[in-house]
């Protein structure tokens, strides 16, 4: 069976999906989803540190996590959600 790259789930796909969930949860003020996302971003961040992965993924995860926590605290304007282009660019350089 031939390997089809369009059928692969990538880190970029996952982070773009989570970014959309974050934006949606912020718009709906869905604190439960924001808390789950913040914990999930923190777990991914721990994995990145454990594996000693270098590059732009750390900055992307930090911004996503900060945005989730800031939104929970009612100061969503305080942090920046990375754009789709930033995520794609940061992860494609690695």
N, C-alpha and C positions, 0 to 999 in steps of 0.2 A: 504494500500500500504506500503510495507516494505521500510524503510529508507536505501538507498544505499550510503555508505560513499564515494564511488568513483564518485558520481554525485554531491558532494558538492564542492563549490568554497571556498577555504580557504585563509587566509592571506598569507600563504606561496606561494600558487599558484599565487596570485596577484603580490607579490613582485618578484617572479622569472620571471614572464612575463614582468614586468616593467624593471627589470634588463636587460633582453634580448633587450628590446626596447632601453634602454640607450646605450648598447654596439653597437647596430646597428646604432643609431643616431650619436654616436661618430665616428664610422668608416666612415660614409657618410658625416660627418661634417654638419649634418642637424640641423642648429641652431634653427629653428622653433620648431622641436620636442624636442630638448634639453630644450628650454625655457618652453614648456608645461610640460615636465617631472619635471623640477625643481619646478614649481608652484604646481604640483600635489604632489610631495614629501613633500613640505612645508605644504600643506593642511592636508596631512595625519599626519605629525609631530604635527600640531596644535590639531588634533583630539586626538592623543596619549596623549598630554599634558592636554587637557581638561578632558579626561577620567581618567587621572592620572595612565596610564598604565605603569607599571614598567618592567624592563627587557631589553633583547637584541634588541628589535625592535627599540628602540631609537637610538642605535648605528648604526644599519643597515640603518635606514632612514637618519641619519646624513651623513653617507658615500655616499649614493646614491644621496642625494641632493647636497652635496659638489662636487661630481663628475660631475653632470650635470652643475652646475654653473661654475666650473673650465673649463669644455669643451667649454662652451659658450665663455669664456674669452681666449681660446686658450692655456690653461695650464692644459689639461686633465691629464698629467703625475703627476700633483701635488697631486691628490687624489687617493683613492683606491676604486675600485668597489668591494663590498663584493662578495665572491664566492658563488655558489649555496649551498655548504656545510655549509658555515657560516650562510646563511639565514635560512636554514632548522634547523640547530642546535640552533640558537638563538631563533627562534620562537617555536620550539618544547619543549624548557625548560620552557616556560611560561604556 
